[in-house]
Amino acid sequence: MPRYKVQLKQGSRTIVEHIECSNVSSVLAFYELVTTMKVTEILKVEYELSDNTIIPVDDFQYRSIYKGLIKDTATNKSRQIILHNIKLNISEADLIPLIKVHMSIDGASVDSIYCSLFKR
């Protein structure tokens, strides 16, 4: 059965829960019946790390944040991206082609990055 990540909100409180249901409509129906909180987002979990995987210790050998503004000039759409814990051997020159190859904006390819910032 598929797993879903569900975001619920009420007032200033936001909660994220994980649930296993047959489909999205079942998730929504369940939460509408049992809680006063409003479902604001339902995401299907496509990948989960196995339980026996060792998580690396935090050695602080990274740049803490990368922020960039990416753009598709054909549709004139842009988005801000924020990436965390960037490897020290990755430079802006290395990162830009990776962003262009792997990311998209509403299905359109990224063809430019017009603002780029690393924070240590």
FENTADA-V583524 format. One record per residue. RES is the residue in one letter. PHI is phi as a letter, one per 20 degrees, with the letter a starting at -180 (none if undefined). OMEGA is omega in degrees with one decimal (NA if undefined). BURIAL is b if it has 16 or more other C-alpha atoms within 10 Angstrom, else e. Layout:
BEGIN
RES&PHI&OMEGA&BURIAL  RES&PHI&OMEGA&BURIAL
END
This chain:
BEGIN
M&none&-178.3&e  P&f&176.1&e  R&d&-179.0&b  Y&c&173.3&b  K&d&-172.0&e  V&d&175.6&b  Q&d&-178.9&b  L&c&179.4&b  K&c&170.4&e  Q&b&-175.4&e  G&m&179.5&e  S&e&-176.8&e  R&e&176.3&e  T&c&-180.0&e  I&c&174.0&e  V&d&179.6&e  E&c&176.3&e  H&d&-177.1&e  I&b&175.4&e  E&d&-180.0&e  C&b&-177.7&e  S&f&179.3&e  N&a&-176.9&e  V&f&-179.4&b  S&f&175.4&e  S&f&177.3&e  V&g&-178.4&b  L&f&179.6&b  A&f&179.7&e  F&g&-177.7&e  Y&f&176.9&e  E&f&179.3&e  L&e&-169.8&e  V&d&-175.8&e  T&c&176.1&e  T&e&-179.9&e  M&f&179.8&b  K&e&175.2&e  V&f&-178.9&b  T&d&-178.5&e  E&a&174.3&e  I&c&179.8&b  L&c&175.4&e  K&e&179.5&e  V&e&-178.4&e  E&e&-177.5&e  Y&b&173.6&e  E&c&178.1&e  L&f&-179.7&e  S&f&-175.3&e  D&f&-176.3&e  N&e&178.8&e  T&f&179.9&e  I&e&177.5&e  I&e&-178.5&e  P&f&176.5&e  V&f&179.8&e  D&e&-179.2&e  D&e&178.6&e  F&l&178.7&e  Q&e&-178.6&e  Y&a&169.2&b  R&e&-168.2&b  S&f&-176.4&e  I&b&167.2&e  Y&c&173.9&b  K&c&178.7&e  G&b&172.6&b  L&d&-178.1&e  I&d&-174.0&b  K&b&167.0&b  D&d&-174.4&b  T&f&179.9&e  A&f&179.9&e  T&e&-178.7&e  N&m&177.1&e  K&e&176.4&e  S&c&-179.7&b  R&b&170.3&e  Q&e&173.5&e  I&d&176.2&e  I&c&178.9&e  L&d&-177.1&e  H&d&173.8&e  N&l&-179.9&e  I&f&179.9&b  K&g&-177.4&e  L&f&-179.1&e  N&e&177.4&e  I&e&178.4&e  S&d&176.3&e  E&f&179.1&e  A&f&176.8&e  D&f&-172.8&e  L&f&-175.8&e  I&g&177.4&b  P&f&178.7&e  L&f&177.2&e  I&f&-178.8&b  K&f&-178.3&b  V&f&-168.6&e  H&d&-175.5&e  M&d&176.0&e  S&b&177.3&b  I&c&-177.3&e  D&l&178.5&e  G&n&179.6&e  A&e&-177.1&e  S&f&176.3&b  V&e&178.7&b  D&d&175.0&b  S&b&173.3&b  I&c&-172.8&b  Y&d&172.3&e  C&b&-174.4&e  S&b&-176.7&e  L&b&172.1&e  F&d&173.2&b  K&c&-179.4&e  R&f&NA&e
END
